[in-house]
């Protein structure tokens, strides 16, 4: 059975840290998916401008990256830490 990892990037338009996070997450997903032991990883991006609850909760912390619904990191996404977290799910 293949493990799965559902990533959610909580961001907002015009946020340079969000742009950086998106780039890191996309790169890590590509690198991890090339490994035979990799989990099946999906990414969904949600804007805090479209969800009042997310805005109230994360407005000062974006970007926020969730893995399977749990906060993995916020502000800056460390590629090594994200890679390790994804491979640990496999």
C-alpha positions in Angstrom: 0.0 0.0 0.0 1.4 3.4 -1.0 1.4 6.1 1.7 -0.1 9.4 1.0 0.7 12.9 2.0 -1.8 15.7 1.5 0.0 19.1 1.6 -2.0 22.3 2.1 -0.2 25.6 1.5 -2.1 28.5 3.2 -1.1 31.7 1.5 -2.4 34.9 0.1 -1.8 36.8 -3.2 1.1 39.2 -3.3 3.0 37.5 -0.5 6.7 37.0 -1.4 7.2 34.4 1.4 4.2 32.5 0.0 5.9 32.6 -3.5 9.1 31.3 -1.9 7.3 28.5 0.0 5.4 27.4 -3.1 8.7 27.1 -5.0 10.3 25.0 -2.2 7.3 22.8 -1.8 7.0 22.2 -5.6 10.7 21.4 -5.9 10.6 19.0 -2.9 7.6 17.2 -4.2 9.3 16.7 -7.6 12.5 15.4 -5.9 10.6 13.1 -3.4 8.4 11.7 -6.1 11.4 10.4 -8.0 12.3 8.1 -5.1 10.9 4.6 -5.1 9.9 4.8 -1.4 8.1 8.1 -1.9 4.5 8.6 -0.7 1.9 9.8 -3.1 2.0 13.6 -2.5 -0.7 16.1 -3.4 -0.8 19.8 -3.0 -3.7 22.1 -2.4 -3.2 25.9 -2.1 -5.7 28.0 -0.1 -5.8 31.7 0.2 -6.6 33.2 3.6 -8.5 35.9 1.7 -11.1 33.2 0.7 -11.7 31.8 4.1 -12.4 33.9 7.2 -11.5 31.1 9.6 -8.1 30.6 8.0 -7.6 34.3 8.0 -8.4 34.7 11.7 -6.1 31.7 12.6 -3.1 32.2 10.3 -3.1 35.9 9.1 0.2 36.6 11.0 1.9 33.3 10.1 1.5 32.8 6.4 2.7 31.0 4.5 1.6 27.9 6.5 2.2 24.4 5.3 0.1 21.6 6.6 0.9 17.9 6.1 -2.2 15.7 6.4 -4.0 18.6 8.1 -1.3 19.3 10.7 0.9 22.3 10.8 4.4 21.4 9.5 5.9 24.8 9.3 5.2 28.5 8.7 6.9 31.6 7.3 9.9 29.8 5.6 9.8 26.2 4.5 13.0 24.2 5.0 13.4 21.8 2.1 15.4 19.3 4.1 12.9 19.2 6.9 10.0 18.8 4.4 11.8 16.0 2.5 12.4 14.2 5.8 8.8 14.6 6.9 7.5 13.3 3.6 9.8 10.3 3.5 8.9 9.4 7.0 5.3 8.9 5.9 6.4 6.3 3.4 
